Amino acid sequence: MSEEKLLALPPLHALRSFHAAGRFGRFRDAATALGLTESAVSHQVRKLEDYLGVRLFERAGNAVRLTLAGQTYFEEIDPAFARIRRATEALAGPCCRVSLTLPTSLATLWLIPRLAQLEAALPEVNLQMVPSNRVVDLRREQIDLAIRHGEGHWPGLVTVHLFNEQAFPVARPGYVEEGADIATALRKCRLIINGGIHPEEWREWAQAHGVEAPSLDGALVLDGTEQIMQAAAEGLGIGIGRRPLVDSWLTDGRLSAPFGNADESGCAYYLALPEDVGEIGVPARRVARWLVGICKGKEEAEKLFAQSSRGPEARRETSGAEAAA
């Protein structure tokens, strides 16, 4: 009887290759994750298809797409892989590598200056940052956690508010004539535009302040928050700074905020977690709590995962200008 049960199991190497290919949507990416060649993954998938007698993938150029049968099978075995991982962690201890994707500017200007704090608080954790300005699919790319910029709603994820964003003009101290009204000052200044991420930021800021949108003739167009702030600090013009990214530049005097620095942008930064929090390993939970703790305080951090069967106490918060510690 036991021998018959064992024979009823599919080839496990083939099953693992199928699961990875289903997650990534590419045999090449699955092969990289598994430490195999692309041809080996393709061979293992064909082996499983032959065993089951059904086609699991449709090939589309370099990508693959699950068939209806493949999607159904994947959805059934995916929770089993998660349970195996959790059982292994419980017995042997968790792997302490945690991957976190976040916007490039946030990684450079906010998280990296705090890495020493994280390493002191969680010395057992090996944090792998994945800076990217695209919306990374956590499941497909096997990323544990994300910090995202926006309004807090992304399909398949739950979010925890970290801090609001504030956006306001910044320039080298003395660049803007003291006492000048906003419209006059902007006409006299060269504008710096974040053409890659926030091309409409000057129009939006002017509209919020009830002034005519400034002319962009002769504006300096750059790509990325770091470039904007460096150019402004060099006296090349006036740009839109964003808190908390610009905080250290204001604190050390490299930049000033001639029209004030309390303008809410309407967006915020959120910790984004898989909807099924049972998939989140122990080390990733520790990093998530640490992030919430430095932004919202210890009490809020302790609430995270307090009722794991119901998910983290995630919510959208839109009031108050809460900057990170």
C-alpha positions in Angstrom: 0.0 0.0 0.0 2.7 2.5 1.0 4.6 1.6 -2.2 1.5 2.5 -4.3 1.2 5.8 -2.5 4.8 6.7 -3.3 4.4 5.7 -6.9 1.4 8.0 -7.2 3.5 11.1 -6.5 4.8 12.9 -9.6 8.6 13.3 -10.2 9.5 15.9 -7.5 12.3 17.6 -9.5 9.9 18.0 -12.4 7.3 19.4 -10.0 9.7 21.9 -8.6 10.7 23.1 -12.2 7.0 23.4 -13.1 6.3 25.4 -9.9 9.2 27.8 -10.6 8.2 28.3 -14.3 4.6 29.0 -13.2 5.8 31.7 -10.8 8.2 33.4 -13.2 6.5 32.9 -16.5 9.8 32.2 -18.2 11.9 29.0 -18.2 15.1 31.2 -18.2 14.1 33.0 -14.9 13.0 29.7 -13.4 16.3 28.2 -14.3 18.2 31.0 -12.7 16.2 30.7 -9.5 16.8 26.9 -9.3 20.4 26.9 -10.4 19.7 24.9 -13.5 20.0 25.5 -17.2 17.0 26.6 -19.2 17.0 23.4 -21.2 17.0 21.4 -18.0 13.9 23.2 -16.8 12.2 22.7 -20.1 13.0 19.0 -20.0 11.6 18.6 -16.4 8.4 20.4 -17.4 8.0 18.1 -20.4 8.6 15.1 -18.1 5.8 16.3 -15.8 3.5 16.9 -18.8 4.2 13.3 -20.0 3.5 12.0 -16.5 0.2 13.8 -16.2 -0.9 13.4 -19.8 -1.8 17.1 -20.2 -0.2 20.2 -21.6 0.7 22.6 -18.8 2.2 25.6 -20.7 1.7 27.4 -23.9 4.9 28.8 -25.4 4.8 32.4 -26.5 8.3 33.5 -27.7 10.6 33.8 -24.7 7.7 33.6 -22.3 5.4 30.7 -21.2 1.8 30.9 -20.1 0.0 28.4 -18.0 -2.8 26.5 -19.8 -6.2 26.2 -18.0 -5.1 22.8 -16.7 -1.7 24.2 -15.8 -3.2 27.1 -13.9 -5.5 24.8 -11.9 -2.7 22.5 -11.1 -0.4 25.4 -10.1 -3.0 26.8 -7.7 -3.3 23.5 -6.0 0.4 22.8 -5.5 1.5 26.3 -4.7 0.1 26.3 -1.1 1.8 22.9 -0.6 5.2 24.4 -1.5 4.5 27.2 1.0 3.7 24.7 3.7 6.9 22.7 3.0 8.9 25.9 3.3 7.2 26.8 6.6 7.7 23.3 8.0 11.4 23.4 7.1 11.8 26.8 8.8 10.1 25.5 11.9 12.4 22.5 12.1 15.7 23.7 10.8 15.4 27.4 11.4 14.6 30.0 8.7 16.9 31.2 6.0 17.8 34.7 7.0 17.9 36.2 3.5 15.1 38.8 3.0 14.5 40.5 -0.3 12.9 44.0 -0.3 12.0 46.0 -3.5 11.5 49.7 -3.2 11.9 52.9 -5.4 15.5 53.6 -6.3 15.5 57.1 -4.7 14.0 55.8 -1.5 16.7 53.1 -1.3 19.5 55.6 -1.9 18.3 58.5 0.2 16.2 56.9 3.0 16.9 53.2 3.6 20.7 53.0 3.0 21.3 55.7 5.7 19.4 53.5 8.1 20.9 50.1 7.2 23.3 50.3 10.2 20.2 50.6 12.4 18.6 47.5 10.8 21.8 45.5 11.0 22.2 46.3 14.7 18.5 45.5 15.4 18.5 42.3 13.2 22.0 41.0 13.0 20.8 37.6 11.8 19.1 39.0 8.7 20.7 39.4 5.3 18.7 42.1 3.6 18.8 42.0 -0.2 17.5 45.3 -1.6 16.0 45.3 -5.1 15.8 49.0 -6.1 13.4 49.5 -9.0 11.0 52.2 -10.2 8.7 49.6 -11.8 6.0 47.8 -9.9 7.6 44.4 -9.2 5.4 41.3 -9.0 6.3 39.9 -5.6 5.1 36.4 -6.3 6.5 36.0 -9.8 9.9 37.4 -8.9 10.0 35.8 -5.4 10.4 39.0 -3.5 9.5 39.0 0.2 8.5 42.6 0.8 8.0 45.9 -1.0 7.8 49.6 -0.2 5.6 51.3 -2.7 4.8 54.9 -3.5 1.2 55.8 -4.3 -2.3 55.7 -2.8 -2.0 52.3 -1.1 -4.0 50.0 -3.4 -2.4 47.3 -5.4 -4.2 44.0 -6.4 -3.2 40.9 -4.4 -1.4 42.9 -1.7 -2.2 44.3 1.7 -0.5 47.6 2.6 0.6 49.3 5.8 1.1 53.1 5.7 4.6 54.1 6.6 4.7 57.9 6.0 3.1 60.6 3.8 5.0 62.4 1.1 5.4 66.2 0.9 6.4 68.0 -2.3 7.6 71.6 -2.4 10.2 73.8 -4.3 13.8 73.6 -3.1 16.8 75.6 -4.2 20.3 76.5 -3.0 20.0 79.0 -0.1 19.9 82.5 -1.5 18.9 81.4 -5.1 15.3 82.7 -4.7 15.0 86.4 -3.9 13.9 86.8 -0.3 10.4 88.2 0.1 9.3 87.7 -3.5 5.8 86.4 -4.1 5.6 82.9 -5.6 4.5 83.9 -9.2 7.2 86.6 -9.5 9.9 84.3 -8.1 9.1 81.4 -10.4 9.2 83.7 -13.5 12.7 84.8 -12.5 14.0 81.3 -11.8 15.1 78.4 -14.0 12.9 75.4 -13.3 14.2 71.9 -12.9 11.8 69.1 -14.0 11.8 65.5 -13.0 10.9 64.3 -16.5 11.2 60.6 -15.8 8.8 60.2 -12.8 7.0 63.5 -12.1 6.8 65.5 -15.4 3.6 67.4 -14.2 4.9 68.3 -10.8 5.3 72.0 -11.3 1.8 72.4 -12.8 0.3 70.4 -9.9 2.1 72.4 -7.3 1.2 75.7 -8.8 -2.5 74.7 -9.1 -2.5 73.6 -5.4 -1.2 77.1 -4.5 -3.6 79.0 -6.7 -1.0 80.5 -9.0 -0.5 80.3 -12.7 1.5 77.3 -13.9 5.0 78.6 -14.6 6.5 78.5 -18.1 8.8 75.5 -18.7 10.7 77.2 -21.4 14.4 76.8 -20.8 13.8 74.3 -18.0 16.4 71.8 -17.0 14.9 68.3 -17.5 16.5 65.5 -15.4 15.5 62.0 -14.4 15.4 61.1 -10.7 15.1 62.7 -7.4 18.9 62.6 -6.7 19.7 64.5 -9.9 17.0 67.1 -9.1 18.4 67.8 -5.7 22.0 67.9 -6.8 21.3 70.3 -9.6 19.3 72.6 -7.3 22.1 72.5 -4.7 24.6 73.5 -7.4 22.5 76.6 -8.2 21.3 75.4 -11.6 17.7 76.2 -10.8 14.7 75.4 -8.5 13.2 71.9 -8.3 10.5 70.0 -6.5 11.9 68.3 -3.4 10.1 65.4 -1.8 10.1 64.6 1.9 11.5 62.5 3.5 14.0 62.1 0.6 15.1 65.7 0.8 15.3 65.9 4.6 19.0 65.5 5.0 19.7 68.1 2.3 17.5 70.6 4.1 19.0 69.8 7.5 22.6 70.3 6.5 21.9 73.5 4.5 22.6 72.3 1.0 19.0 73.2 0.1 16.3 75.5 1.4 12.6 75.6 0.9 11.8 79.2 0.0 8.0 78.7 0.0 7.6 76.4 3.0 7.9 72.6 3.3 4.5 71.3 4.5 2.7 70.6 1.2 1.1 67.2 1.0 1.6 65.5 -2.4 -1.4 63.3 -2.0 0.7 60.2 -2.1 2.5 58.2 0.6 4.9 55.3 1.0 3.4 51.9 2.0 4.8 48.6 3.1 3.3 46.0 0.7 2.8 42.4 1.8 1.5 39.3 0.0 -2.3 38.9 0.6 -1.6 35.5 2.1 0.5 36.5 5.1 1.1 32.8 5.8 3.6 32.9 3.0 5.8 35.4 4.7 8.8 33.8 6.5 10.0 34.7 10.0 12.9 36.8 8.9 10.7 38.8 6.5 8.2 39.4 9.3 11.0 40.8 11.5 12.1 43.2 8.7 8.5 44.3 8.2 8.1 45.0 11.9 11.3 46.9 12.0 10.2 49.1 9.1 6.9 49.8 10.6 8.6 50.5 14.0 11.0 53.2 12.8 8.2 54.9 10.8 5.1 54.5 13.1 6.5 53.4 16.5 6.9 50.2 18.5 3.2 49.9 19.3 2.1 49.8 15.6 5.0 47.4 14.8 3.8 44.9 17.4 0.3 44.9 15.9 1.7 43.6 12.6 1.0 39.9 12.2 -0.6 39.8 15.7 -3.5 37.9 14.2 -1.8 36.1 11.3 -4.9 34.1 10.5 -6.7 37.3 9.6 -3.7 39.1 8.0 -1.7 42.1 9.3 -3.6 45.0 10.6 -3.1 47.0 7.4 -4.9 50.1 6.6 -4.6 53.2 4.5 -3.9 56.4 6.4 -4.3 59.7 4.6 -4.2 62.3 7.3 -1.2 63.8 9.1 2.3 64.4 7.8 4.3 61.6 9.3 7.9 61.5 8.3 10.2 58.6 9.0 12.5 58.5 12.0 
